Amino acid sequence: MAQQNWWSQPTAELYSEVDDAGPTWEYMVITCQPQESLNQVRRRVIDHAEYGKWELRRSVMYTGGLRRYWLRRRVMRVQRTL
């Protein structure tokens, strides 16, 4: 079994888009290394979309094989009822 280094681990970053009423969208950026198989990456993006209610916003493949996927989901605002 091959040893994985910290730089070959998949990463995900979270940030929000904010307007006057607060955040409207929450974003997750998944960065995948060229060594990862497309099936592994696809499965991870599908799992986030299905179980975390994320939708694919953008995907980019960089020179060298690095891939980035931008996922987003709408921030739910709950009104207090009491």
PyMOL Python script that loads the backbone (N, CA, C, O; Angstrom):
from pymol import cmd

cmd.read_pdbstr("""\
ATOM      1  N   MET A   1       0.850  -1.179   0.000  1.00  0.00           N
ATOM      2  CA  MET A   1       0.000   0.000   0.000  1.00  0.00           C
ATOM      3  C   MET A   1       0.889   1.234   0.000  1.00  0.00           C
ATOM      4  O   MET A   1       1.849   1.307   0.767  1.00  0.00           O
ATOM      5  N   ALA A   2       0.582   2.190  -0.843  1.00  0.00           N
ATOM      6  CA  ALA A   2       1.383   3.411  -0.971  1.00  0.00           C
ATOM      7  C   ALA A   2       1.095   4.359   0.184  1.00  0.00           C
ATOM      8  O   ALA A   2      -0.046   4.499   0.625  1.00  0.00           O
ATOM      9  N   GLN A   3       2.153   5.008   0.665  1.00  0.00           N
ATOM     10  CA  GLN A   3       2.002   5.983   1.743  1.00  0.00           C
ATOM     11  C   GLN A   3       1.511   7.300   1.160  1.00  0.00           C
ATOM     12  O   GLN A   3       2.022   7.757   0.137  1.00  0.00           O
ATOM     13  N   GLN A   4       0.512   7.916   1.811  1.00  0.00           N
ATOM     14  CA  GLN A   4      -0.003   9.190   1.337  1.00  0.00           C
ATOM     15  C   GLN A   4       0.595  10.311   2.173  1.00  0.00           C
ATOM     16  O   GLN A   4       0.672  10.216   3.398  1.00  0.00           O
ATOM     17  N   ASN A   5       1.009  11.353   1.510  1.00  0.00           N
ATOM     18  CA  ASN A   5       1.568  12.514   2.184  1.00  0.00           C
ATOM     19  C   ASN A   5       0.490  13.540   2.432  1.00  0.00           C
ATOM     20  O   ASN A   5      -0.599  13.446   1.866  1.00  0.00           O
ATOM     21  N   TRP A   6       0.781  14.535   3.284  1.00  0.00           N
ATOM     22  CA  TRP A   6      -0.210  15.563   3.601  1.00  0.00           C
ATOM     23  C   TRP A   6      -0.617  16.349   2.371  1.00  0.00           C
ATOM     24  O   TRP A   6      -1.756  16.811   2.295  1.00  0.00           O
ATOM     25  N   TRP A   7       0.293  16.520   1.383  1.00  0.00           N
ATOM     26  CA  TRP A   7      -0.056  17.307   0.202  1.00  0.00           C
ATOM     27  C   TRP A   7      -0.874  16.502  -0.798  1.00  0.00           C
ATOM     28  O   TRP A   7      -1.422  17.073  -1.741  1.00  0.00           O
ATOM     29  N   SER A   8      -0.968  15.198  -0.614  1.00  0.00           N
ATOM     30  CA  SER A   8      -1.772  14.399  -1.530  1.00  0.00           C
ATOM     31  C   SER A   8      -3.163  14.128  -0.971  1.00  0.00           C
ATOM     32  O   SER A   8      -3.975  13.477  -1.628  1.00  0.00           O
ATOM     33  N   GLN A   9      -3.450  14.621   0.239  1.00  0.00           N
ATOM     34  CA  GLN A   9      -4.759  14.438   0.843  1.00  0.00           C
ATOM     35  C   GLN A   9      -5.769  15.387   0.198  1.00  0.00           C
ATOM     36  O   GLN A   9      -5.420  16.519  -0.136  1.00  0.00           O
ATOM     37  N   PRO A  10      -7.009  14.946   0.020  1.00  0.00           N
ATOM     38  CA  PRO A  10      -8.042  15.850  -0.504  1.00  0.00           C
ATOM     39  C   PRO A  10      -8.335  16.944   0.512  1.00  0.00           C
ATOM     40  O   PRO A  10      -8.313  16.699   1.718  1.00  0.00           O
ATOM     41  N   THR A  11      -8.606  18.146   0.027  1.00  0.00           N
ATOM     42  CA  THR A  11      -8.911  19.257   0.924  1.00  0.00           C
ATOM     43  C   THR A  11     -10.253  19.861   0.559  1.00  0.00           C
ATOM     44  O   THR A  11     -10.705  19.775  -0.583  1.00  0.00           O
ATOM     45  N   ALA A  12     -10.879  20.473   1.549  1.00  0.00           N
ATOM     46  CA  ALA A  12     -12.146  21.174   1.335  1.00  0.00           C
ATOM     47  C   ALA A  12     -12.118  22.455   2.150  1.00  0.00           C
ATOM     48  O   ALA A  12     -11.752  22.440   3.325  1.00  0.00           O
ATOM     49  N   GLU A  13     -12.502  23.556   1.536  1.00  0.00           N
ATOM     50  CA  GLU A  13     -12.556  24.856   2.204  1.00  0.00           C
ATOM     51  C   GLU A  13     -14.004  25.321   2.203  1.00  0.00           C
ATOM     52  O   GLU A  13     -14.742  25.085   1.246  1.00  0.00           O
ATOM     53  N   LEU A  14     -14.408  25.989   3.291  1.00  0.00           N
ATOM     54  CA  LEU A  14     -15.768  26.520   3.387  1.00  0.00           C
ATOM     55  C   LEU A  14     -15.726  28.036   3.483  1.00  0.00           C
ATOM     56  O   LEU A  14     -14.870  28.594   4.169  1.00  0.00           O
ATOM     57  N   TYR A  15     -16.647  28.704   2.798  1.00  0.00           N
ATOM     58  CA  TYR A  15     -16.819  30.145   2.944  1.00  0.00           C
ATOM     59  C   TYR A  15     -18.243  30.507   2.552  1.00  0.00           C
ATOM     60  O   TYR A  15     -18.953  29.686   1.970  1.00  0.00           O
ATOM     61  N   SER A  16     -18.670  31.735   2.865  1.00  0.00           N
ATOM     62  CA  SER A  16     -20.047  32.166   2.628  1.00  0.00           C
ATOM     63  C   SER A  16     -20.091  33.421   1.786  1.00  0.00           C
ATOM     64  O   SER A  16     -19.157  34.222   1.792  1.00  0.00           O
ATOM     65  N   GLU A  17     -21.195  33.586   1.054  1.00  0.00           N
ATOM     66  CA  GLU A  17     -21.484  34.806   0.306  1.00  0.00           C
ATOM     67  C   GLU A  17     -22.495  35.594   1.148  1.00  0.00           C
ATOM     68  O   GLU A  17     -23.528  35.054   1.543  1.00  0.00           O
ATOM     69  N   VAL A  18     -22.198  36.874   1.422  1.00  0.00           N
ATOM     70  CA  VAL A  18     -22.999  37.652   2.358  1.00  0.00           C
ATOM     71  C   VAL A  18     -23.670  38.824   1.649  1.00  0.00           C
ATOM     72  O   VAL A  18     -23.062  39.479   0.802  1.00  0.00           O
ATOM     73  N   ASP A  19     -24.945  39.086   2.005  1.00  0.00           N
ATOM     74  CA  ASP A  19     -25.639  40.294   1.549  1.00  0.00           C
ATOM     75  C   ASP A  19     -26.139  41.050   2.785  1.00  0.00           C
ATOM     76  O   ASP A  19     -25.689  40.770   3.896  1.00  0.00           O
ATOM     77  N   ASP A  20     -27.051  41.993   2.610  1.00  0.00           N
ATOM     78  CA  ASP A  20     -27.535  42.814   3.730  1.00  0.00           C
ATOM     79  C   ASP A  20     -28.214  41.990   4.819  1.00  0.00           C
ATOM     80  O   ASP A  20     -28.106  42.320   6.000  1.00  0.00           O
ATOM     81  N   ALA A  21     -28.898  40.945   4.443  1.00  0.00           N
ATOM     82  CA  ALA A  21     -29.623  40.130   5.415  1.00  0.00           C
ATOM     83  C   ALA A  21     -28.764  39.018   6.007  1.00  0.00           C
ATOM     84  O   ALA A  21     -29.248  38.240   6.829  1.00  0.00           O
ATOM     85  N   GLY A  22     -27.516  38.929   5.610  1.00  0.00           N
ATOM     86  CA  GLY A  22     -26.631  37.870   6.098  1.00  0.00           C
ATOM     87  C   GLY A  22     -26.203  36.963   4.957  1.00  0.00           C
ATOM     88  O   GLY A  22     -26.396  37.292   3.787  1.00  0.00           O
ATOM     89  N   PRO A  23     -25.626  35.833   5.297  1.00  0.00           N
ATOM     90  CA  PRO A  23     -25.143  34.925   4.240  1.00  0.00           C
ATOM     91  C   PRO A  23     -26.295  34.325   3.435  1.00  0.00           C
ATOM     92  O   PRO A  23     -27.310  33.915   3.998  1.00  0.00           O
ATOM     93  N   THR A  24     -26.127  34.278   2.111  1.00  0.00           N
ATOM     94  CA  THR A  24     -27.148  33.700   1.243  1.00  0.00           C
ATOM     95  C   THR A  24     -26.719  32.331   0.717  1.00  0.00           C
ATOM     96  O   THR A  24     -27.545  31.433   0.559  1.00  0.00           O
ATOM     97  N   TRP A  25     -25.443  32.182   0.452  1.00  0.00           N
ATOM     98  CA  TRP A  25     -24.916  30.907  -0.042  1.00  0.00           C
ATOM     99  C   TRP A  25     -23.719  30.497   0.805  1.00  0.00           C
ATOM    100  O   TRP A  25     -22.951  31.336   1.275  1.00  0.00           O
ATOM    101  N   GLU A  26     -23.584  29.218   0.983  1.00  0.00           N
ATOM    102  CA  GLU A  26     -22.425  28.649   1.646  1.00  0.00           C
ATOM    103  C   GLU A  26     -21.680  27.862   0.568  1.00  0.00           C
ATOM    104  O   GLU A  26     -22.294  27.091  -0.169  1.00  0.00           O
ATOM    105  N   TYR A  27     -20.378  28.048   0.473  1.00  0.00           N
ATOM    106  CA  TYR A  27     -19.588  27.401  -0.571  1.00  0.00           C
ATOM    107  C   TYR A  27     -18.582  26.434   0.033  1.00  0.00           C
ATOM    108  O   TYR A  27     -18.066  26.660   1.127  1.00  0.00           O
ATOM    109  N   MET A  28     -18.312  25.362  -0.688  1.00  0.00           N
ATOM    110  CA  MET A  28     -17.251  24.429  -0.334  1.00  0.00           C
ATOM    111  C   MET A  28     -16.397  24.221  -1.570  1.00  0.00           C
ATOM    112  O   MET A  28     -16.922  23.935  -2.646  1.00  0.00           O
ATOM    113  N   VAL A  29     -15.095  24.360  -1.432  1.00  0.00           N
ATOM    114  CA  VAL A  29     -14.168  24.133  -2.535  1.00  0.00           C
ATOM    115  C   VAL A  29     -13.410  22.847  -2.237  1.00  0.00           C
ATOM    116  O   VAL A  29     -12.698  22.762  -1.236  1.00  0.00           O
ATOM    117  N   ILE A  30     -13.556  21.863  -3.088  1.00  0.00           N
ATOM    118  CA  ILE A  30     -12.857  20.590  -2.941  1.00  0.00           C
ATOM    119  C   ILE A  30     -11.698  20.579  -3.922  1.00  0.00           C
ATOM    120  O   ILE A  30     -11.891  20.771  -5.123  1.00  0.00           O
ATOM    121  N   THR A  31     -10.501  20.356  -3.412  1.00  0.00           N
ATOM    122  CA  THR A  31      -9.301  20.281  -4.245  1.00  0.00           C
ATOM    123  C   THR A  31      -8.839  18.834  -4.294  1.00  0.00           C
ATOM    124  O   THR A  31      -8.670  18.202  -3.252  1.00  0.00           O
ATOM    125  N   CYS A  32      -8.633  18.301  -5.501  1.00  0.00           N
ATOM    126  CA  CYS A  32      -8.244  16.915  -5.700  1.00  0.00           C
ATOM    127  C   CYS A  32      -6.914  16.846  -6.435  1.00  0.00           C
ATOM    128  O   CYS A  32      -6.681  17.576  -7.398  1.00  0.00           O
ATOM    129  N   GLN A  33      -6.065  15.977  -5.975  1.00  0.00           N
ATOM    130  CA  GLN A  33      -4.737  15.805  -6.553  1.00  0.00           C
ATOM    131  C   GLN A  33      -4.805  14.931  -7.801  1.00  0.00           C
ATOM    132  O   GLN A  33      -5.745  14.151  -7.954  1.00  0.00           O
ATOM    133  N   PRO A  34      -3.824  15.049  -8.695  1.00  0.00           N
ATOM    134  CA  PRO A  34      -3.826  14.247  -9.932  1.00  0.00           C
ATOM    135  C   PRO A  34      -3.737  12.744  -9.668  1.00  0.00           C
ATOM    136  O   PRO A  34      -4.141  11.947 -10.515  1.00  0.00           O
ATOM    137  N   GLN A  35      -3.209  12.344  -8.499  1.00  0.00           N
ATOM    138  CA  GLN A  35      -3.055  10.920  -8.190  1.00  0.00           C
ATOM    139  C   GLN A  35      -4.390  10.252  -7.869  1.00  0.00           C
ATOM    140  O   GLN A  35      -4.491   9.027  -7.943  1.00  0.00           O
ATOM    141  N   GLU A  36      -5.405  11.017  -7.518  1.00  0.00           N
ATOM    142  CA  GLU A  36      -6.709  10.450  -7.195  1.00  0.00           C
ATOM    143  C   GLU A  36      -7.415  10.020  -8.469  1.00  0.00           C
ATOM    144  O   GLU A  36      -7.354  10.701  -9.493  1.00  0.00           O
ATOM    145  N   SER A  37      -8.081   8.885  -8.389  1.00  0.00           N
ATOM    146  CA  SER A  37      -8.820   8.419  -9.566  1.00  0.00           C
ATOM    147  C   SER A  37     -10.082   9.261  -9.736  1.00  0.00           C
ATOM    148  O   SER A  37     -10.617   9.805  -8.770  1.00  0.00           O
ATOM    149  N   LEU A  38     -10.530   9.355 -10.943  1.00  0.00           N
ATOM    150  CA  LEU A  38     -11.738  10.125 -11.246  1.00  0.00           C
ATOM    151  C   LEU A  38     -12.952   9.531 -10.537  1.00  0.00           C
ATOM    152  O   LEU A  38     -13.855  10.263 -10.130  1.00  0.00           O
ATOM    153  N   ASN A  39     -12.977   8.205 -10.388  1.00  0.00           N
ATOM    154  CA  ASN A  39     -14.094   7.559  -9.691  1.00  0.00           C
ATOM    155  C   ASN A  39     -14.144   7.960  -8.222  1.00  0.00           C
ATOM    156  O   ASN A  39     -15.229   8.185  -7.687  1.00  0.00           O
ATOM    157  N   GLN A  40     -12.993   8.055  -7.558  1.00  0.00           N
ATOM    158  CA  GLN A  40     -12.958   8.490  -6.155  1.00  0.00           C
ATOM    159  C   GLN A  40     -13.463   9.922  -6.020  1.00  0.00           C
ATOM    160  O   GLN A  40     -14.258  10.227  -5.131  1.00  0.00           O
ATOM    161  N   VAL A  41     -13.004  10.783  -6.893  1.00  0.00           N
ATOM    162  CA  VAL A  41     -13.395  12.193  -6.855  1.00  0.00           C
ATOM    163  C   VAL A  41     -14.886  12.329  -7.136  1.00  0.00           C
ATOM    164  O   VAL A  41     -15.595  13.061  -6.446  1.00  0.00           O
ATOM    165  N   ARG A  42     -15.347  11.627  -8.141  1.00  0.00           N
ATOM    166  CA  ARG A  42     -16.767  11.676  -8.503  1.00  0.00           C
ATOM    167  C   ARG A  42     -17.635  11.200  -7.336  1.00  0.00           C
ATOM    168  O   ARG A  42     -18.663  11.812  -7.046  1.00  0.00           O
ATOM    169  N   ARG A  43     -17.238  10.129  -6.670  1.00  0.00           N
ATOM    170  CA  ARG A  43     -17.991   9.597  -5.547  1.00  0.00           C
ATOM    171  C   ARG A  43     -18.065  10.620  -4.412  1.00  0.00           C
ATOM    172  O   ARG A  43     -19.118  10.785  -3.795  1.00  0.00           O
ATOM    173  N   ARG A  44     -16.953  11.307  -4.132  1.00  0.00           N
ATOM    174  CA  ARG A  44     -16.932  12.301  -3.065  1.00  0.00           C
ATOM    175  C   ARG A  44     -17.863  13.478  -3.378  1.00  0.00           C
ATOM    176  O   ARG A  44     -18.600  13.936  -2.505  1.00  0.00           O
ATOM    177  N   VAL A  45     -17.828  13.962  -4.612  1.00  0.00           N
ATOM    178  CA  VAL A  45     -18.701  15.077  -5.003  1.00  0.00           C
ATOM    179  C   VAL A  45     -20.171  14.644  -4.953  1.00  0.00           C
ATOM    180  O   VAL A  45     -21.025  15.411  -4.509  1.00  0.00           O
ATOM    181  N   ILE A  46     -20.467  13.438  -5.401  1.00  0.00           N
ATOM    182  CA  ILE A  46     -21.833  12.927  -5.361  1.00  0.00           C
ATOM    183  C   ILE A  46     -22.314  12.783  -3.916  1.00  0.00           C
ATOM    184  O   ILE A  46     -23.457  13.124  -3.613  1.00  0.00           O
ATOM    185  N   ASP A  47     -21.467  12.288  -3.030  1.00  0.00           N
ATOM    186  CA  ASP A  47     -21.849  12.138  -1.624  1.00  0.00           C
ATOM    187  C   ASP A  47     -22.168  13.481  -0.982  1.00  0.00           C
ATOM    188  O   ASP A  47     -23.144  13.601  -0.242  1.00  0.00           O
ATOM    189  N   HIS A  48     -21.351  14.490  -1.260  1.00  0.00           N
ATOM    190  CA  HIS A  48     -21.630  15.828  -0.727  1.00  0.00           C
ATOM    191  C   HIS A  48     -22.947  16.363  -1.272  1.00  0.00           C
ATOM    192  O   HIS A  48     -23.733  16.960  -0.537  1.00  0.00           O
ATOM    193  N   ALA A  49     -23.184  16.150  -2.553  1.00  0.00           N
ATOM    194  CA  ALA A  49     -24.409  16.659  -3.165  1.00  0.00           C
ATOM    195  C   ALA A  49     -25.646  15.953  -2.609  1.00  0.00           C
ATOM    196  O   ALA A  49     -26.665  16.588  -2.340  1.00  0.00           O
ATOM    197  N   GLU A  50     -25.547  14.648  -2.443  1.00  0.00           N
ATOM    198  CA  GLU A  50     -26.706  13.878  -2.027  1.00  0.00           C
ATOM    199  C   GLU A  50     -27.002  14.035  -0.541  1.00  0.00           C
ATOM    200  O   GLU A  50     -28.156  14.246  -0.168  1.00  0.00           O
ATOM    201  N   TYR A  51     -25.993  13.938   0.311  1.00  0.00           N
ATOM    202  CA  TYR A  51     -26.227  13.926   1.756  1.00  0.00           C
ATOM    203  C   TYR A  51     -26.079  15.297   2.403  1.00  0.00           C
ATOM    204  O   TYR A  51     -26.677  15.543   3.451  1.00  0.00           O
ATOM    205  N   GLY A  52     -25.304  16.188   1.812  1.00  0.00           N
ATOM    206  CA  GLY A  52     -25.109  17.503   2.396  1.00  0.00           C
ATOM    207  C   GLY A  52     -25.908  18.594   1.722  1.00  0.00           C
ATOM    208  O   GLY A  52     -25.804  19.763   2.094  1.00  0.00           O
ATOM    209  N   LYS A  53     -26.719  18.219   0.716  1.00  0.00           N
ATOM    210  CA  LYS A  53     -27.552  19.179  -0.028  1.00  0.00           C
ATOM    211  C   LYS A  53     -26.720  20.218  -0.783  1.00  0.00           C
ATOM    212  O   LYS A  53     -27.152  21.360  -0.943  1.00  0.00           O
ATOM    213  N   TRP A  54     -25.533  19.828  -1.247  1.00  0.00           N
ATOM    214  CA  TRP A  54     -24.679  20.721  -2.020  1.00  0.00           C
ATOM    215  C   TRP A  54     -25.004  20.554  -3.495  1.00  0.00           C
ATOM    216  O   TRP A  54     -25.430  19.480  -3.920  1.00  0.00           O
ATOM    217  N   GLU A  55     -24.807  21.613  -4.283  1.00  0.00           N
ATOM    218  CA  GLU A  55     -24.939  21.535  -5.741  1.00  0.00           C
ATOM    219  C   GLU A  55     -23.622  21.979  -6.361  1.00  0.00           C
ATOM    220  O   GLU A  55     -22.942  22.865  -5.842  1.00  0.00           O
ATOM    221  N   LEU A  56     -23.274  21.354  -7.474  1.00  0.00           N
ATOM    222  CA  LEU A  56     -22.026  21.674  -8.159  1.00  0.00           C
ATOM    223  C   LEU A  56     -22.165  23.017  -8.847  1.00  0.00           C
ATOM    224  O   LEU A  56     -23.049  23.200  -9.683  1.00  0.00           O
ATOM    225  N   ARG A  57     -21.303  23.954  -8.504  1.00  0.00           N
ATOM    226  CA  ARG A  57     -21.337  25.304  -9.077  1.00  0.00           C
ATOM    227  C   ARG A  57     -20.332  25.442 -10.209  1.00  0.00           C
ATOM    228  O   ARG A  57     -20.631  26.037 -11.245  1.00  0.00           O
ATOM    229  N   ARG A  58     -19.139  24.892 -10.012  1.00  0.00           N
ATOM    230  CA  ARG A  58     -18.078  25.057 -11.000  1.00  0.00           C
ATOM    231  C   ARG A  58     -17.051  23.950 -10.812  1.00  0.00           C
ATOM    232  O   ARG A  58     -16.830  23.491  -9.692  1.00  0.00           O
ATOM    233  N   SER A  59     -16.428  23.523 -11.893  1.00  0.00           N
ATOM    234  CA  SER A  59     -15.317  22.571 -11.807  1.00  0.00           C
ATOM    235  C   SER A  59     -14.231  23.015 -12.783  1.00  0.00           C
ATOM    236  O   SER A  59     -14.513  23.466 -13.893  1.00  0.00           O
ATOM    237  N   VAL A  60     -12.988  22.876 -12.341  1.00  0.00           N
ATOM    238  CA  VAL A  60     -11.841  23.301 -13.147  1.00  0.00           C
ATOM    239  C   VAL A  60     -10.759  22.242 -13.052  1.00  0.00           C
ATOM    240  O   VAL A  60     -10.480  21.723 -11.972  1.00  0.00           O
ATOM    241  N   MET A  61     -10.146  21.921 -14.193  1.00  0.00           N
ATOM    242  CA  MET A  61      -8.985  21.044 -14.213  1.00  0.00           C
ATOM    243  C   MET A  61      -7.787  21.878 -14.640  1.00  0.00           C
ATOM    244  O   MET A  61      -7.761  22.433 -15.739  1.00  0.00           O
ATOM    245  N   TYR A  62      -6.800  21.960 -13.762  1.00  0.00           N
ATOM    246  CA  TYR A  62      -5.624  22.782 -14.001  1.00  0.00           C
ATOM    247  C   TYR A  62      -4.538  21.990 -14.712  1.00  0.00           C
ATOM    248  O   TYR A  62      -4.575  20.760 -14.756  1.00  0.00           O
ATOM    249  N   THR A  63      -3.571  22.713 -15.269  1.00  0.00           N
ATOM    250  CA  THR A  63      -2.415  22.082 -15.880  1.00  0.00           C
ATOM    251  C   THR A  63      -1.702  21.271 -14.810  1.00  0.00           C
ATOM    252  O   THR A  63      -1.480  21.755 -13.700  1.00  0.00           O
ATOM    253  N   GLY A  64      -1.349  20.057 -15.137  1.00  0.00           N
ATOM    254  CA  GLY A  64      -0.717  19.182 -14.163  1.00  0.00           C
ATOM    255  C   GLY A  64      -1.692  18.184 -13.560  1.00  0.00           C
ATOM    256  O   GLY A  64      -1.278  17.251 -12.872  1.00  0.00           O
ATOM    257  N   GLY A  65      -2.994  18.373 -13.812  1.00  0.00           N
ATOM    258  CA  GLY A  65      -3.986  17.407 -13.369  1.00  0.00           C
ATOM    259  C   GLY A  65      -4.722  17.752 -12.091  1.00  0.00           C
ATOM    260  O   GLY A  65      -5.634  17.022 -11.703  1.00  0.00           O
ATOM    261  N   LEU A  66      -4.361  18.841 -11.417  1.00  0.00           N
ATOM    262  CA  LEU A  66      -5.067  19.256 -10.204  1.00  0.00           C
ATOM    263  C   LEU A  66      -6.492  19.651 -10.570  1.00  0.00           C
ATOM    264  O   LEU A  66      -6.711  20.370 -11.545  1.00  0.00           O
ATOM    265  N   ARG A  67      -7.475  19.173  -9.775  1.00  0.00           N
ATOM    266  CA  ARG A  67      -8.875  19.483 -10.047  1.00  0.00           C
ATOM    267  C   ARG A  67      -9.485  20.188  -8.847  1.00  0.00           C
ATOM    268  O   ARG A  67      -9.181  19.855  -7.702  1.00  0.00           O
ATOM    269  N   ARG A  68     -10.352  21.171  -9.116  1.00  0.00           N
ATOM    270  CA  ARG A  68     -11.082  21.878  -8.067  1.00  0.00           C
ATOM    271  C   ARG A  68     -12.553  21.885  -8.416  1.00  0.00           C
ATOM    272  O   ARG A  68     -12.945  22.080  -9.567  1.00  0.00           O
ATOM    273  N   TYR A  69     -13.359  21.667  -7.385  1.00  0.00           N
ATOM    274  CA  TYR A  69     -14.811  21.663  -7.540  1.00  0.00           C
ATOM    275  C   TYR A  69     -15.401  22.642  -6.539  1.00  0.00           C
ATOM    276  O   TYR A  69     -15.097  22.575  -5.348  1.00  0.00           O
ATOM    277  N   TRP A  70     -16.243  23.550  -7.015  1.00  0.00           N
ATOM    278  CA  TRP A  70     -16.940  24.506  -6.162  1.00  0.00           C
ATOM    279  C   TRP A  70     -18.361  24.003  -5.988  1.00  0.00           C
ATOM    280  O   TRP A  70     -19.095  23.860  -6.966  1.00  0.00           O
ATOM    281  N   LEU A  71     -18.755  23.732  -4.746  1.00  0.00           N
ATOM    282  CA  LEU A  71     -20.118  23.318  -4.435  1.00  0.00           C
ATOM    283  C   LEU A  71     -20.758  24.419  -3.606  1.00  0.00           C
ATOM    284  O   LEU A  71     -20.066  25.116  -2.865  1.00  0.00           O
ATOM    285  N   ARG A  72     -22.065  24.584  -3.722  1.00  0.00           N
ATOM    286  CA  ARG A  72     -22.739  25.600  -2.931  1.00  0.00           C
ATOM    287  C   ARG A  72     -24.078  25.074  -2.444  1.00  0.00           C
ATOM    288  O   ARG A  72     -24.654  24.150  -3.020  1.00  0.00           O
ATOM    289  N   ARG A  73     -24.560  25.688  -1.364  1.00  0.00           N
ATOM    290  CA  ARG A  73     -25.904  25.410  -0.876  1.00  0.00           C
ATOM    291  C   ARG A  73     -26.464  26.668  -0.258  1.00  0.00           C
ATOM    292  O   ARG A  73     -25.728  27.485   0.295  1.00  0.00           O
ATOM    293  N   ARG A  74     -27.761  26.817  -0.355  1.00  0.00           N
ATOM    294  CA  ARG A  74     -28.433  28.007   0.165  1.00  0.00           C
ATOM    295  C   ARG A  74     -28.478  27.926   1.685  1.00  0.00           C
ATOM    296  O   ARG A  74     -28.751  26.875   2.264  1.00  0.00           O
ATOM    297  N   VAL A  75     -28.202  29.066   2.315  1.00  0.00           N
ATOM    298  CA  VAL A  75     -28.268  29.159   3.770  1.00  0.00           C
ATOM    299  C   VAL A  75     -29.735  29.312   4.156  1.00  0.00           C
ATOM    300  O   VAL A  75     -30.430  30.198   3.658  1.00  0.00           O
ATOM    301  N   MET A  76     -30.194  28.444   5.040  1.00  0.00           N
ATOM    302  CA  MET A  76     -31.587  28.478   5.494  1.00  0.00           C
ATOM    303  C   MET A  76     -31.708  29.472   6.649  1.00  0.00           C
ATOM    304  O   MET A  76     -30.980  29.371   7.637  1.00  0.00           O
ATOM    305  N   ARG A  77     -32.609  30.413   6.527  1.00  0.00           N
ATOM    306  CA  ARG A  77     -32.877  31.370   7.605  1.00  0.00           C
ATOM    307  C   ARG A  77     -34.206  30.975   8.253  1.00  0.00           C
ATOM    308  O   ARG A  77     -35.237  30.895   7.585  1.00  0.00           O
ATOM    309  N   VAL A  78     -34.165  30.737   9.529  1.00  0.00           N
ATOM    310  CA  VAL A  78     -35.356  30.329  10.253  1.00  0.00           C
ATOM    311  C   VAL A  78     -35.873  31.516  11.041  1.00  0.00           C
ATOM    312  O   VAL A  78     -35.122  32.144  11.787  1.00  0.00           O
ATOM    313  N   GLN A  79     -37.157  31.828  10.880  1.00  0.00           N
ATOM    314  CA  GLN A  79     -37.797  32.906  11.627  1.00  0.00           C
ATOM    315  C   GLN A  79     -38.237  32.376  12.986  1.00  0.00           C
ATOM    316  O   GLN A  79     -38.815  31.295  13.093  1.00  0.00           O
ATOM    317  N   ARG A  80     -37.960  33.137  13.988  1.00  0.00           N
ATOM    318  CA  ARG A  80     -38.378  32.760  15.318  1.00  0.00           C
ATOM    319  C   ARG A  80     -39.902  32.907  15.429  1.00  0.00           C
ATOM    320  O   ARG A  80     -40.457  33.907  14.974  1.00  0.00           O
ATOM    321  N   THR A  81     -40.578  31.924  16.026  1.00  0.00           N
ATOM    322  CA  THR A  81     -42.034  31.940  16.083  1.00  0.00           C
ATOM    323  C   THR A  81     -42.582  32.396  17.432  1.00  0.00           C
ATOM    324  O   THR A  81     -43.782  32.639  17.555  1.00  0.00           O
ATOM    325  N   LEU A  82     -41.750  32.514  18.417  1.00  0.00           N
ATOM    326  CA  LEU A  82     -42.235  32.934  19.745  1.00  0.00           C
ATOM    327  C   LEU A  82     -41.909  34.363  20.033  1.00  0.00           C
ATOM    328  O   LEU A  82     -42.245  34.870  21.103  1.00  0.00           O
TER     329      LEU A  82
END
""", "prot")
cmd.dss("prot")
cmd.show_as("cartoon", "prot")
cmd.util.cbc("prot")
cmd.orient("prot")
